Amino acid sequence: MPNLFDILIRRARLRGNPESLVDIGIVGGQILSLEENLAADAGMLIDAQGNMVTGSFVNPHLHLRKVYTREMMDDEALTDYHAEGMGKAMTTIELAGRIKEKYDEAWIMRNVRKAVAQAAIYGNTHIRALADVDGKARLEGVKALIRAREEFKGIVEIQVCAFAQDGWVRELGVDKLMRQAMEIGSDVVAGIPWIEYTEADVRSRITPAPWLCIRSLIFRRSPLCSSRQRWQL
Amino acid sequence: MAVVSDPHTGPLHARVKELWAEGVTVCLGQDDVSDACYPFGRNNMLEVAFLAAHLLWMTTNRELETLYDMITLNAAQAMNVKDHQLIVGASANLVVLNAPNVLEALREHTAPLMSSPVEFWLIAPGWSLSPKPENGNSSWRWLICFWIVKVFMDP
């Protein structure tokens, strides 16, 4: 056990152990010691004063590209989205689509930074962030979020998720855009199955894993475009 | 497989309690921050869990602990983030809460006293960190503010 930690958190209360206070010793971003009254020094000493210390917060679903766009919309969209049984959710998606026609890099990045900075303040260190990919937004959303991912590296880890919000098969050209989104570095892809016209359309975007492996051998590329990518429906 | 639910942003959402009872990894997401679908949101996951406690009627101590898992461990699992736990050997992605237990943390859902993506400190070499507890809080807040200003001024 080292006697000099990068960071030492003293008097931390851990979940499931309300009676005792422990010290947490950290070196190189890794937890190395977890015990009461650690006899050690540290570059940075934090006194938790008996407060609870836990793993940081993780947000696995955020439409980061759309944050603070509400000011640009009317109440019509919101009423429809929350209508009985969300039967009119489709109308909202169409209305929200109008915002995309006003997309401009300058105000989008400002909004994205504001939202991610706020996440950091609230202890949220990991975000899976969705960017719409469709005929209107094209790849602009994905590019903006990739930029944010690089800017916030080490502070808030962002997984960029290319999301076919208006349908993957339903809208012509989206399939190609989704593939480009993967090539330029999105980490995850997402679809919205109920928006497609038929069940067959939905299934057509899912390739059985064995075929992906065979294809990757034939075409000498990874099963998905990159090993980092994960599918999310 | 994991299910992410956002019960605060719409009336139609996953049946979290049933899925959880069946052993499915269930977690919560912020979903929206001030857009067509939802007027509020500030990426405060304690607030998301607080709202879910009401919407899903999860109010026993055990259920509150589960809600807390749904914004930490389970959510990390859903995102394929490895070893997101407070154990020896794991990455030190931690929060020092402003509360002694889960109930108080959810009740107040205030910002943590400190959140430590440890690299955050490492990317700020030369910045004078004040390690003393009495002004430690203000120093980290100052650092984050400084950093936000830096990002906003230099896009």
Interface residues (C-beta under 8 A of the other chain):
Chain A: D6 I7 I9 A12 R13 L14 R15 P18 I24 I26 G29 Q30 I31 L32 S33 L34 A42 G43 M44 L45 I46 D47 A48 Q49 G50 N51 M52 V53 T54 G55 S56 F57 V58 N59 P60 H61 L62 H63 K66 V67 Y68 T69 R70 E71 M73 A77 L78 Y81 H82 E84 G85 M86 A89 T92 L95 A96 I99 M109 R110 R113 A115 V116 A117 Q118 A119 A120 I121 Y122 G123 N124 T125 H126 I127 R128 E151 G154 I155 V156 E157 Q159 R230
Chain B: A2 V4 D6 G10 P11 L12 C27 G29 Q30 D31 D32 V33 S34 D35 A36 C37 P39 G41 R42 N43 N44 M45 L46 V48 E65 Y68 I71 T72 L73 A75 A76 A78 M79 N80 V81 H84 Q85 L86 I87 V88 G89 A90 S91 A92 N93 L94 V95 V96 L97 N98 A99 P100 N101 V102 A105 A111 P112 L113 M114 S115 S116 P117 V118 E119 F120 W121 L122 I123 L129 P131 K132 P133 G136 I144 W147 I148 V151 F152 P155
